[in-house]
Every structure is written in structure tokens, then in C-alpha cells.
Amino acid sequence: MAFEQPDHDERRSHGGARIAASARVIGPIEIGPGAYLGQGTAVRAAGGGVAIGAGTALLETGVIVGRKDMPASIGRRTVFGHLARVIGARIGDLCEIGNATIIMPGARLGDCVFTGEGTLIPEGMAVPDNAVVVGRPGRVIRAASEADIARLTALRGGDLALPDVPTETYRESTNAGPTMAQIYRYNDKSPDIASDAVLFDSAEITGDVTIGARTIIGAGVRIVGDSHGPVRIGADVQILENAVLHLLPDNTLELADGVVIGPGAMIHGCRIGAGTVVEPAAIVCDNSVVGANCLIKAGALVRQGASFGDNLVLEGFPAKEAGPHAPADALPAWAIQPGDLGSLMPA
């Protein structure tokens, strides 16, 4: 029934589920026996909203985000490859989700669905049972073949039986605050962090980094100011689970006030204007400039040296202007909302 988990890096278990030491569960989740959360994974459920079925495995540095009004529901004996991001989606039993797949809110995947590596399942997309999906955005290219099902069966130890067992509620104490992250000096530079910033304990901040007031740095985030230029992060910014910020030498990385960086995004030596939202798994490269109040869509690539003005939707690989963007009054549903921190961090 269970995915074969490695014995190393194991920190705790719950009802037969196994959770690696470096994994983080933020808020209460439902999880079934035999499920596995691998090294560096992050699961966030504000007030609930995440259910992970028996025997399902989320492998290294994967992310699942859900909330009551945007639930993430995962079936039984489904396996997610490395760097997979699941944001408020429903996924069935016995799926094989390829490395770095991105599944956005409201998407619905049936049973025995196969996704290619790096596939983007956009918001609201419905994928039928026994489908093979590839591309950015994803498209169904064919039904699963006998060879696909044979491989799936082999990967499940020759048995595709589904356990009829309930999930159980699991939550753990979450440590977050201005000094909770792992903070490192580099040469003569140490991070300068506002006293009311919120840093989750598995984040790592290194070197010449400034973090502004009320900014939230999520679980597993890496912000590395070890080059010859600084990293400057404004006030009321959110940098969410397993995002990475870095820069080349003699460069600067600047995030203006109110920027939101989605789970699994990579931000490298660029300038991003106030209020811009970078959706999950997007990439913004060195020496690029993105204006204020833009929306960079999930999985998009803003290539090196690109420059975009204000109030634009940027989409594609590489990203191009896809139309105007009206600034939103509310945070994206997958961001940490006002009032969430109390439910995410129990006493």
C-alpha cells in the first residue's frame, strides 16, 4: 500500500504517515496511513483545506497549499515528483505527477492521470481519468496505454488496490518570527530584518539582505545575498514556500512593497515593482525589470534583461505581454491572508 520511503531524514510519523525531518506542515491537514512527505516539502492549510490520501507521496521540495475556500484534495497512492506544486486542486487516485508539475486552483485531475515533467495545469482545467497530459499549458495528448498502466502497476509493487482507510487530522507546532529563520553572515554582511517581519523556521537568509516591515518569508524559502550586490525586500511582501531568491555578482535584487512571490518561484537579480504578483513556479531572470501591479502567471519565464511596464499580465515561456492587469484589492487566494497567521501558528 505504501510508497517506499527512505529511512534517512525521518522526523516523525502520524497514524502510519511519515514526514521527513526537513518537511514542514503549516496548519491542520488530513493525511492517510502510508502517506509520505519528503525532504524539504511544505504543506500549508489555513484553517484546514488539505487532504492527502493513504499511500500518497509528495517527493522532495514539493508544495501543497489549500484552504477551506480553495481546498487541495489528493487521492490514494498518487505520487508527485520532485518540485511539484499543487495549489487548491483536486487530484484522484493512482496518479503519476511528473517532476516540477504545477497544478493551479480549481483544477481537477481524475484517477490514473499521468503528467509530463514541468506540465502546467491551469486554473479550472478538468483532466479525465486515464489521461496523459503534457505542456505549458497542459493538454491531453492521449489516453493512458497498456504500457503506462503496466509501469504504474510495477511502481506500486504489482498491486493497484486502493486502501479503504480514513485520513486523520495532523498538525504540528509552527515556529515563525523575525529571528526564527536560519540566518547566516557572509563576509562582512548580515541580514537586516524588520522586527515585525515573520520568518518561518525552515527559511534561510544569507548575507546582504534587507527585509522590510510586516514581510512574510515562508517555509523553505532561500534568500541568498552572497554576491557583490544586495537583496532589498520591501514592506508587506510575501515570499512563499520553497521560493528561491539569488543574484549574479555586481547585480541587485529589489522587490518593492507589497510584492507577492508564489510557492516554488525563482527570482534572480531583477527589479519587481510594488504590488506585483508572481504566481507559483514562475521564473524571473537576472537584469530584468517588471513594473508595478503586474501579474506574472504560473510557470512563466521572464528572461534575462527583459523589461516590462506597469499593470500588465505576463505569460508564457518566455513571458510576453498578455494584456492589461487591473490591480486587485485582495491578495491571491494562495497567499497568506490577513488573520491566517493565528491559525497557522498554534500556541
C-alpha positions in Angstrom: 0.0 0.0 0.0 2.7 2.5 1.0 5.3 4.2 -1.2 8.8 3.0 -0.3 10.1 5.9 1.8 13.8 6.4 2.6 14.9 5.8 6.2 17.1 8.9 6.5 15.8 12.3 7.4 12.7 10.9 9.1 11.5 13.1 11.9 8.0 12.0 12.9 5.1 9.8 12.0 1.3 10.0 12.5 -1.2 7.3 12.0 1.1 5.4 9.7 2.0 8.5 7.6 5.7 9.5 7.5 7.1 13.0 7.4 10.7 13.9 6.8 12.6 16.0 9.3 13.0 18.8 6.8 9.4 18.8 5.7 7.0 21.4 7.2 3.3 21.1 7.8 1.7 24.5 8.5 -1.8 24.4 9.8 -4.0 21.3 10.2 -4.1 18.7 7.4 -5.9 15.4 6.9 -3.4 12.6 6.0 -3.9 8.9 5.5 -1.7 5.9 6.6 1.3 5.2 4.4 1.4 8.7 3.0 4.9 10.3 2.8 6.0 13.9 2.8 9.6 14.0 1.6 12.6 16.2 2.3 12.1 19.9 2.0 8.3 19.6 1.3 5.9 22.2 2.6 2.2 21.8 3.1 0.1 24.8 4.1 -3.5 24.6 5.1 -5.0 27.8 6.6 -7.9 26.6 8.8 -7.8 23.2 7.1 -8.4 22.6 3.4 -5.7 20.0 2.6 -6.4 16.2 2.5 -3.8 13.7 1.4 -4.9 10.1 0.8 -3.4 6.9 2.1 -0.2 5.8 0.4 0.3 9.1 -1.5 3.9 10.5 -1.7 5.0 14.1 -2.1 8.7 14.0 -3.0 11.5 16.4 -2.4 10.8 20.2 -2.2 7.2 19.7 -3.3 4.5 22.1 -2.1 0.7 21.7 -1.4 -1.4 24.7 -0.5 -5.1 24.7 0.4 -7.7 26.5 2.4 -11.3 25.9 3.2 -12.4 28.0 0.3 -9.7 26.6 -2.0 -9.3 23.0 -1.0 -6.4 20.8 -2.1 -7.6 17.2 -2.1 -5.3 14.4 -3.1 -6.4 10.8 -3.6 -4.8 7.5 -2.6 -1.5 6.1 -3.8 -0.7 9.1 -6.0 3.0 10.1 -6.4 4.3 13.6 -7.0 7.7 14.0 -8.5 10.3 16.5 -7.2 9.4 20.2 -7.2 5.7 19.5 -7.8 3.4 22.4 -6.7 -0.3 21.8 -6.0 -2.4 24.9 -5.3 -6.0 24.3 -4.3 -6.6 21.5 -6.8 -8.3 18.0 -6.7 -6.3 15.0 -7.8 -7.5 11.5 -7.9 -6.2 8.1 -7.0 -3.1 6.4 -8.6 -1.8 9.4 -10.5 1.8 9.8 -11.6 2.6 13.6 -11.4 5.8 14.4 -13.1 8.7 16.4 -11.6 8.1 20.2 -11.5 4.4 19.9 -12.5 2.3 22.9 -11.5 -1.4 22.4 -10.7 -3.3 25.6 -10.1 -6.5 26.4 -8.2 -9.7 24.7 -9.2 -8.0 22.1 -11.5 -9.4 18.6 -11.3 -7.5 15.5 -12.3 -9.2 12.2 -12.4 -7.8 8.8 -11.5 -4.7 7.3 -13.1 -3.6 10.6 -14.7 0.0 10.9 -15.9 1.6 14.4 -16.3 4.9 15.1 -18.1 7.7 16.9 -16.3 7.1 20.6 -16.0 3.5 20.4 -17.1 1.3 23.4 -16.1 -2.3 22.5 -15.3 -4.1 25.9 -15.4 -6.8 27.1 -13.1 -10.1 25.2 -13.6 -8.8 22.7 -16.1 -10.5 19.3 -15.9 -8.5 16.2 -16.8 -10.4 12.9 -17.3 -9.4 9.5 -15.9 -6.6 7.6 -17.6 -5.2 10.7 -19.4 -1.7 11.7 -20.3 -1.1 15.5 -20.0 2.0 17.5 -21.1 2.9 21.1 -21.9 2.6 24.6 -20.6 -0.3 25.0 -20.6 -1.1 21.3 -20.3 -3.1 19.4 -22.9 -4.3 15.9 -23.0 -2.3 14.1 -25.7 -3.8 10.6 -25.4 -5.3 8.1 -23.1 -3.0 6.0 -20.9 -1.8 3.0 -22.7 -1.4 -0.6 -21.5 2.3 0.1 -21.2 1.6 3.2 -19.0 -0.7 1.1 -16.7 1.9 -1.7 -16.6 4.5 0.8 -15.5 2.2 2.3 -12.9 1.5 -1.2 -11.6 5.2 -2.0 -11.3 5.8 1.2 -9.5 3.1 0.2 -7.0 4.7 -3.1 -6.3 2.5 -5.0 -8.7 -0.8 -4.1 -6.9 -3.1 -1.2 -7.7 -5.5 -2.0 -4.8 -6.8 1.1 -3.0 -6.9 1.1 0.8 -10.3 1.8 2.3 -9.0 3.7 5.3 -9.8 7.2 6.7 -7.4 10.1 7.0 -6.6 11.6 10.4 -6.0 15.2 11.4 -2.4 16.1 11.8 -0.8 19.4 12.8 2.4 20.4 14.3 3.8 23.4 16.2 5.0 26.1 13.7 7.8 28.4 14.6 7.8 31.8 12.9 9.0 35.2 13.8 11.7 37.8 12.9 14.5 35.6 14.3 13.1 32.1 13.6 14.8 31.5 10.2 18.3 30.3 9.8 20.2 33.5 9.4 23.8 33.5 8.1 26.5 36.1 7.8 28.5 36.3 4.6 31.9 38.1 4.6 31.1 41.3 6.5 27.4 41.3 5.7 24.5 40.0 7.8 20.8 40.2 7.0 18.9 43.2 8.3 15.3 42.1 9.2 12.5 44.3 10.4 11.3 43.5 14.0 7.8 42.7 12.8 8.7 40.5 9.8 7.5 36.9 10.0 10.1 34.3 9.0 9.2 30.6 9.1 11.9 28.4 10.8 12.9 26.4 7.7 13.7 29.6 5.7 17.4 30.5 5.2 18.6 34.1 4.8 22.2 34.8 3.9 24.4 37.9 3.6 23.5 41.3 2.3 19.7 41.1 2.6 17.2 43.7 3.9 13.7 42.6 4.8 11.0 45.2 5.4 8.2 45.6 7.9 5.4 43.0 8.1 7.0 40.9 5.3 6.4 37.2 5.4 9.1 34.7 4.4 7.6 31.2 4.1 8.8 27.7 4.8 11.8 26.5 2.9 12.5 29.9 1.2 16.1 30.6 0.3 17.3 34.2 0.0 21.0 34.3 -0.8 22.8 37.7 -0.8 26.3 36.2 -1.2 27.3 38.1 -4.4 28.6 41.6 -4.8 25.2 43.2 -4.9 22.4 43.4 -2.3 19.0 41.9 -1.9 16.4 44.5 -0.9 12.9 43.4 0.0 10.3 46.0 0.9 7.4 46.1 3.4 4.3 43.9 3.2 6.0 41.4 0.8 5.2 37.7 0.8 7.8 35.2 -0.4 6.1 31.8 -0.1 7.1 28.1 0.3 10.3 26.9 -1.4 10.8 30.1 -3.4 14.5 30.9 -4.2 16.0 34.4 -4.4 19.6 34.9 -5.6 21.6 37.1 -7.9 24.7 37.2 -10.1 27.8 39.2 -9.0 27.6 43.0 -9.4 23.8 42.9 -9.5 20.9 43.9 -7.3 17.7 42.2 -6.5 14.9 44.5 -5.5 11.3 43.7 -4.5 9.2 46.8 -3.9 6.4 47.0 -1.2 3.5 44.6 -1.5 5.1 42.1 -3.9 3.8 38.5 -3.6 6.1 35.7 -4.7 4.3 32.3 -5.1 5.5 28.9 -3.9 8.4 27.5 -5.9 9.2 30.6 -7.8 12.8 31.6 -8.7 13.7 35.2 -8.6 17.2 36.1 -9.7 18.8 39.6 -9.7 15.8 41.6 -11.0 13.7 44.5 -10.0 10.0 43.9 -9.4 7.6 46.9 -8.8 5.1 47.5 -6.0 2.1 45.2 -5.8 3.2 42.8 -8.5 2.2 39.2 -8.0 4.5 36.4 -9.2 2.4 33.2 -9.4 3.7 29.7 -8.3 6.8 28.3 -10.1 7.4 31.4 -12.3 11.0 32.4 -13.0 12.3 36.0 -13.2 15.9 36.2 -14.5 18.8 38.5 -13.9 18.8 42.1 -15.1 15.1 42.0 -15.9 12.6 44.7 -14.8 8.9 44.2 -14.1 6.8 47.2 -13.3 4.2 47.8 -10.6 0.9 46.0 -10.2 1.8 43.3 -12.8 0.7 39.6 -12.8 3.4 37.1 -13.8 1.5 33.9 -14.5 2.3 30.5 -13.1 5.3 28.8 -14.8 6.1 31.9 -16.8 9.7 32.8 -17.6 10.8 36.5 -17.6 14.0 36.2 -19.5 17.3 37.9 -18.7 17.3 41.6 -19.5 13.6 41.8 -20.3 11.8 45.0 -19.3 8.0 45.4 -18.8 6.0 48.4 -17.7 3.2 48.7 -15.1 -0.2 47.0 -14.9 0.5 44.1 -17.3 -0.3 40.3 -17.4 2.9 38.5 -18.3 2.5 34.9 -19.5 4.5 32.3 -21.4 7.9 30.7 -21.8 9.4 33.3 -22.4 6.9 35.7 -21.0 5.2 38.2 -23.2 2.5 40.8 -22.5 -0.9 39.0 -22.5 -3.0 42.1 -21.8 -3.6 44.7 -19.1 -3.9 43.9 -15.4 -6.2 45.7 -13.1 -4.6 45.8 -9.6 -6.5 43.6 -7.2 -7.6 44.8 -3.8 -7.2 41.4 -2.3 -4.2 39.0 -2.0 -4.2 35.9 -4.3 -6.2 33.1 -2.7 -3.0 31.1 -2.3 -1.2 33.8 -0.4 -1.3 34.1 3.4 -4.4 36.2 4.2 -4.8 38.7 7.0 -5.7 36.7 10.0 -4.2 33.5 8.8 -1.1 33.5 10.9 -3.1 32.8 14.1 -4.5 29.6 12.7 -1.2 28.6 11.1 0.8 29.0 14.3 -1.0 27.5 17.3 0.3 28.2 20.7 
